[in-house]
Amino acid sequence: MKIVSLLKSLKGLCVGGMLIGAAVQTSHAQVTDVNALKSYQLSMPRVTAAVTKYDARLKNEFKQKGLNYANSSLYIRSFKSQNEMEVWVRNNDVDTFTLFKTYKICALSGVLGPKRVEGDRQVPEGLYFITDFNPKSDFHLSMFVSYPNYSDKILSDQVKPGGDIYIHGKCFTVGCMPMTDEVIEELYALCLNSRLNGQTNIPIHIFPTRFDKPGLNFLGKEYKHEVDKQKFWVNIKSAYDYFERTRMILPVMYDEKGKYVF
């Protein structure tokens, strides 16, 4: 199919929060922004300490796995039921992802299911991006998760969907993902390195559990009467299944009802 025809067929969908058909612009300002980000981040004592502590170690671990620390891109998967966060890495855009490391999430709040309103203490579920780094967080260091996305803005409370979702340090939470100070230092150094080397947004997919046989049996048994959750999980399972088959990820797209489209 020709590119023009493909774009016409996709109009009305939303990709990563942006309607298809809208102009995509790049400029030299992006390079300047990276330089400014690097200068700012490395002027912060907690960031400097984290990079000093973990940078050489991460480079060595990447090398041992045949990965290029300077030019790789990241993909993160989080599983609420298992309290686990996986970091996957690939060397270029056409390569498949390799599992780099699995980290333990220190604490979780709420229950399985998506976040739908401010104050529900829920950790979101869905397809997001890490888009910002906070070197002066009250929770040591933190990385912003892009909730609410386009889907959430349609399916969640229209007035107060909630927000301020972070991966951060310490070990308590009311809807974020705390990793402890030591672990967030490593994750922060790893993700910041990727950001400074050109990965503008780091995808993070948050699932209720692994959609393997035990996970599906658990969800089917414990949540069999929660129809909305079941429909939502069937939807995001498509992203999980695609990655399991291919070790690659698809663009994030939505329809006008807030459903992910694959």
FENSULGI-V765246 format. One record per helix or strand. SS is the DSSP state (a for helix, b for strand). FROM is the first residue (numbers start at 0). LEN is the number of residues. Records with the same first field share a line. If there is no record, write none. Layout:
# FENSULGI-V765246
SS=FROM-LEN ; FROM-LEN
This chain:
# FENSULGI-V765246
a=2-8 ; 27-14 ; 44-20 ; 149-6 ; 180-16 ; 212-10 ; 226-20
b=13-2 ; 17-2 ; 72-7 ; 83-7 ; 97-7 ; 106-1 ; 125-12 ; 139-6 ; 164-4 ; 176-2 ; 201-6 ; 252-2 ; 259-2
